[in-house]
């Protein structure tokens, strides 16, 4: 039989700034100050954020992609024992291309209360800033490394009526834009870069226009790529291409 959960025992998912350290809610700061321990994707990355807001003396626990399955039971047990566990990632909402899913799933299975705070998200920020339709969209995380699989993911977006959102590496951006240029040169594309930071930029245009720009201005920083076809939806070719 499991020990009773203390009324205070819970896991709180806390979004953190995606760039500007002041983009954090008062409620998020309140939770971080009150938490018994803070699970961080990278404690070295999170320490400056906590210090910036005067939060010290906290037990920081590393929880990342490689150890989440092993760390989650420990954090769940602490919450059952009555602790308040705050969960943060390096930036944005934990669980969105970041650790968090396994822990949340485990909490639900064990009856541990999970509280999710609203806050910064690169996905939503980029979507609104792109000027593309926001009523229907899909987010697919990072595009695949292999070109064939990347092409398939882009083709799937091009036949959709929804706005497609991806994370992309600056080292692969031109390759991805060239794939879009081959598939649908007139597709509407937005490259949102370094969101909320000093050198934030939005580049909007067709795939061919953005290829020309980034060939002359090599991309740097963190990138969100958005694609939308609107009324000029790409018609899928009858032949299918097998992923590499």
C-alpha positions as a printed NumPy array, in Angstrom:
array([[  0.   ,   0.   ,   0.   ],
       [  1.349,   3.422,  -0.976],
       [  1.906,   6.021,   1.742],
       [ -0.677,   8.832,   1.688],
       [  0.247,  11.858,  -0.356],
       [  0.869,  14.969,   1.717],
       [ -1.487,  17.808,   0.643],
       [  1.551,  19.82 ,  -0.428],
       [  3.19 ,  16.979,  -2.347],
       [  3.041,  17.641,  -6.063],
       [  5.013,  18.1  ,  -9.255],
       [  4.859,  21.513, -10.911],
       [  5.854,  22.009, -14.55 ],
       [  7.436,  25.468, -14.782],
       [  8.145,  27.107, -18.175],
       [ 11.309,  29.205, -18.257],
       [ 12.42 ,  32.022, -20.59 ],
       [ 13.357,  31.096, -24.155],
       [ 15.935,  33.883, -24.244],
       [ 15.222,  36.976, -22.177],
       [ 15.656,  36.118, -18.474],
       [ 12.836,  38.48 , -17.468],
       [ 10.231,  36.519, -19.466],
       [  9.038,  34.506, -16.475],
       [  5.786,  34.806, -14.562],
       [  5.421,  35.869, -10.942],
       [  3.702,  32.558, -10.257],
       [  6.622,  30.612, -11.733],
       [  9.056,  32.475,  -9.484],
       [  6.824,  31.821,  -6.483],
       [  6.851,  28.077,  -7.211],
       [ 10.62 ,  27.982,  -7.721],
       [ 11.202,  29.796,  -4.418],
       [  8.89 ,  27.427,  -2.539],
       [  9.995,  24.156,  -4.176],
       [ 11.805,  21.569,  -2.083],
       [ 13.86 ,  20.564,  -5.113],
       [ 14.104,  21.641,  -8.726],
       [ 14.564,  19.13 , -11.53 ],
       [ 16.596,  20.786, -14.303],
       [ 17.48 ,  19.618, -17.784],
       [ 20.986,  20.986, -17.14 ],
       [ 21.776,  22.341, -13.685],
       [ 24.639,  24.434, -15.08 ],
       [ 22.269,  26.125, -17.516],
       [ 19.527,  26.731, -14.945],
       [ 21.753,  28.061, -12.162],
       [ 22.246,  31.518, -13.791],
       [ 18.468,  31.909, -14.26 ],
       [ 17.806,  31.115, -10.616],
       [ 20.627,  33.413,  -9.479],
       [ 19.285,  36.221, -11.676],
       [ 16.007,  36.063,  -9.768],
       [ 17.612,  35.705,  -6.345],
       [ 16.706,  32.035,  -5.86 ],
       [ 19.412,  30.189,  -3.95 ],
       [ 19.908,  27.284,  -1.584],
       [ 17.765,  24.926,  -3.632],
       [ 18.48 ,  21.275,  -4.289],
       [ 18.99 ,  21.001,  -8.052],
       [ 18.534,  17.588,  -9.641],
       [ 19.565,  16.854, -13.227],
       [ 16.776,  15.287, -15.299],
       [ 17.512,  15.012, -19.014],
       [ 16.709,  12.735, -21.952],
       [ 19.306,  10.164, -20.926],
       [ 18.257,   9.734, -17.289],
       [ 14.572,  10.723, -17.077],
       [ 13.315,   7.124, -16.977],
       [ 15.63 ,   6.443, -14.017],
       [ 15.116,   9.8  , -12.281],
       [ 11.311,   9.976, -12.518],
       [ 10.553,   7.3  ,  -9.843],
       [ 12.826,   9.125,  -7.389],
       [ 11.012,  12.438,  -7.942],
       [  7.593,  10.774,  -7.765],
       [  8.529,   9.15 ,  -4.452],
       [  9.621,  12.549,  -3.095],
       [  6.284,  14.081,  -4.124],
       [  4.377,  11.207,  -2.471],
       [  6.411,  11.91 ,   0.677],
       [  5.14 ,  15.502,   0.603],
       [  7.729,  17.45 ,  -1.369],
       [  6.963,  20.094,  -3.968],
       [  9.014,  19.285,  -7.054],
       [  9.477,  22.021,  -9.661],
       [ 10.455,  20.856, -13.143],
       [ 12.226,  23.159, -15.611],
       [ 14.012,  22.667, -18.918],
       [ 16.764,  24.77 , -20.461],
       [ 14.137,  26.975, -22.124],
       [ 10.385,  27.08 , -22.618],
       [  7.847,  24.445, -21.623],
       [  9.214,  21.14 , -20.276],
       [  8.023,  18.221, -22.382],
       [  8.088,  20.095, -25.703],
       [ 11.181,  18.531, -27.326],
       [ 12.537,  18.465, -23.772],
       [ 12.367,  16.052, -20.804],
       [  9.134,  15.879, -18.828],
       [  6.76 ,  13.445, -20.518],
       [  7.922,  10.32 , -18.662],
       [  7.735,  12.06 , -15.294],
       [  4.245,  13.45 , -15.939],
       [  3.011,  10.076, -17.175],
       [  4.414,   8.398, -14.061],
       [  2.776,  10.965, -11.784],
       [ -0.622,  10.384, -13.378],
       [ -0.236,   6.623, -12.981],
       [  0.67 ,   6.989,  -9.282],
       [ -1.975,   9.609,  -8.494],
       [  0.553,  12.362,  -7.82 ],
       [ -0.876,  15.856,  -8.491],
       [  0.677,  17.583, -11.512],
       [  0.362,  21.338, -11.936],
       [  1.28 ,  22.927, -15.277],
       [  2.022,  26.652, -15.296],
       [  1.511,  28.758, -18.431],
       [  4.514,  30.558, -19.832],
       [  7.047,  30.998, -22.637],
       [  7.032,  28.665, -25.638],
       [  9.13 ,  29.102, -28.773],
       [  6.484,  27.207, -30.767],
       [  3.621,  29.589, -29.978],
       [  5.824,  32.696, -30.089],
       [  7.063,  31.809, -33.584],
       [  3.573,  30.909, -34.806],
       [  2.083,  34.238, -33.785],
       [  5.074,  36.201, -35.108],
       [  5.062,  34.398, -38.465],
       [  1.767,  35.92 , -39.551],
       [  0.632,  32.467, -40.731],
       [ -2.807,  31.069, -39.823],
       [ -2.97 ,  30.077, -36.146],
       [ -6.339,  28.293, -36.02 ],
       [ -4.824,  24.97 , -37.134],
       [ -1.173,  23.979, -36.874],
       [  1.076,  21.031, -36.111],
       [  4.431,  20.916, -34.36 ],
       [  6.86 ,  18.098, -35.17 ],
       [  9.94 ,  18.975, -33.139],
       [ 13.306,  18.761, -34.862],
       [ 13.293,  17.678, -38.486],
       [ 14.969,  14.284, -39.142],
       [ 18.698,  14.273, -39.808],
       [ 18.465,  12.035, -42.875],
       [ 17.494,  13.944, -45.984],
       [ 14.981,  11.369, -47.197],
       [ 13.037,  11.411, -43.924],
       [ 13.272,  15.195, -43.798],
       [ 11.812,  15.387, -47.311],
       [  8.937,  13.112, -46.266],
       [  8.175,  15.284, -43.233],
       [  8.143,  18.417, -45.37 ],
       [  5.95 ,  16.789, -48.035],
       [  3.453,  15.834, -45.331],
       [  3.284,  19.473, -44.229],
       [  2.965,  20.784, -47.777],
       [ -0.184,  18.731, -48.438],
       [ -1.762,  19.881, -45.182],
       [ -3.998,  22.893, -44.674],
       [ -2.291,  23.515, -41.356],
       [  0.733,  25.633, -40.535],
       [  3.714,  23.342, -39.984],
       [  6.212,  24.188, -37.23 ],
       [  9.655,  22.628, -36.785],
       [ 12.838,  23.228, -34.849],
       [ 15.886,  23.307, -37.132],
       [ 19.63 ,  23.571, -36.749],
       [ 21.332,  26.563, -38.411],
       [ 23.766,  24.061, -39.961],
       [ 20.914,  22.291, -41.785],
       [ 18.65 ,  25.232, -42.552],
       [ 19.875,  25.823, -46.116],
       [ 19.624,  22.124, -46.911],
       [ 16.025,  22.124, -45.628],
       [ 15.133,  25.275, -47.563],
       [ 16.567,  23.685, -50.708],
       [ 14.326,  20.664, -50.159],
       [ 11.337,  22.99 , -49.816],
       [ 12.455,  24.802, -52.95 ],
       [ 12.473,  21.519, -54.862],
       [  9.085,  20.422, -53.538],
       [  7.207,  23.721, -53.684],
       [  9.256,  26.872, -54.5  ],
       [  6.334,  29.221, -53.797],
       [  5.402,  27.774, -50.393],
       [  5.179,  30.419, -47.668],
       [  8.083,  30.037, -45.269],
       [  9.109,  31.841, -42.09 ],
       [ 12.422,  31.449, -40.304],
       [ 12.102,  32.748, -36.732],
       [ 15.531,  33.104, -35.178],
       [ 16.814,  33.856, -31.651],
       [ 13.327,  34.534, -30.305],
       [ 13.13 ,  37.067, -27.455],
       [ 16.884,  37.644, -27.627],
       [ 18.83 ,  40.729, -28.698],
       [ 19.221,  39.595, -32.313],
       [ 15.713,  38.21 , -32.837],
       [ 14.683,  38.137, -36.499],
       [ 11.767,  36.918, -38.601],
       [ 12.476,  36.165, -42.253],
       [  9.323,  35.631, -44.309],
       [  8.981,  34.763, -47.982],
       [  9.003,  31.901, -50.466],
       [ 11.485,  29.054, -50.136],
       [ 13.473,  30.411, -53.08 ],
       [ 13.595,  33.924, -51.587],
       [ 14.85 ,  32.656, -48.237],
       [ 17.437,  30.439, -49.923],
       [ 18.842,  33.528, -51.64 ],
       [ 18.928,  35.443, -48.349],
       [ 20.59 ,  32.767, -46.226],
       [ 23.142,  31.936, -48.898],
       [ 24.411,  35.483, -48.402],
       [ 23.789,  35.59 , -44.637],
       [ 24.723,  32.247, -43.001],
       [ 22.173,  31.501, -40.272],
       [ 23.149,  31.418, -36.606],
       [ 21.383,  30.735, -33.339],
       [ 18.221,  28.851, -32.433],
       [ 15.713,  28.531, -35.275],
       [ 12.01 ,  27.778, -35.613],
       [ 10.92 ,  26.987, -39.176],
       [  7.293,  27.506, -40.228],
       [  5.667,  26.432, -43.5  ],
       [  2.2  ,  27.141, -44.893],
       [  0.719,  26.603, -48.352],
       [ -2.752,  28.068, -47.916],
       [ -4.864,  27.898, -51.068],
       [ -1.884,  26.742, -53.141],
       [ -1.662,  23.374, -51.431],
       [  0.981,  21.128, -52.844],
       [ -0.417,  18.096, -54.66 ],
       [  1.342,  14.952, -53.612],
       [  3.012,  13.136, -56.482],
       [  1.614,   9.716, -57.318],
       [  5.047,   8.173, -56.879],
       [  6.273,   7.783, -53.346],
       [  9.787,   8.29 , -52.136],
       [ 11.297,   5.929, -49.601],
       [ 13.161,   7.587, -46.697],
       [ 16.92 ,   7.267, -46.718]])
